[in-house]
Amino acid sequence: MNIYSYYAYIIYENGFFVNKFVFKVAICFIVSLVFSSSLFYNGGGEEKMELLTYRTPRTKTGEKTFNKIIQAGKELFAQNGFHATSVNLIIERAQIAIGTFYIYFDNKLMLYLYLLQQYKISIRQASREAIVGLTSRYDIEKAGIKAFLSYVHKDPLAYKVIWESLFVDSNIFVDYYSDFSKSYIHQLEKHVPEEINKTIDLETLSFVLMGISNFVGLQVLFKKECTDEEIDRIADEVMKILSFGIFNKNANGV
């Protein structure tokens, strides 16, 4: 944690300055120190995620401000991309005081990585909740696909924010999906050979299944209207393809 950002955090959250003018002067001074002591890092995506630092709010007021920053960042990164979005734009969209951003985040990269981390957590959480009590891989896959389709339908900005990582740092993009793949493989292994053919490469399978979910998710987003019933129908079609394949028997000469 940047020590100057920490001081700003303590000052803001505990309301040490009653006089708003004095508060703003103090924040501007601290922010100038933050800029003068910025740490630039050019490591890989995984290392960048490990460097993720942010200060969580301790008060209701701070929580509202924090959420404004999160929402503004999500909208702007999705709309303009990471590089075309400045901290000043985020501050303007969030309608917060100059310098308040740095109370919680050292820079816009930390905000972006925070958003990416939250997407990873919330998408997995949605899947975990959907498969509670299920034991067969078929049922787990179907429930997981439906959960993901419902998730992106409710939060269409997810794609733009997550895929923007390819332009922020390709290593972050690779690590994001590689991490999902590793987790997927671990779960798939539990169903070999009872339900999953033991001759199938599980790493390839994990990416195939992620690819299906990702692009069928786009199918949902491309529809002007998509009801829960339509999401169920699409999930059923995916499972039909996974169960029976796309080729008629002997059509491929086997």
PyMOL commands that set and color helices and strands:
alter all, ss='L'
color gray80, all
select helices_A, chain A and resi 3-14+20-36+45-50+60-80+87-94+101-104+108-130+137-154+157-163+165-168+170-191+202-222+228-244
alter helices_A, ss='H'
color red, helices_A
deselect
rebuild
show_as cartoon
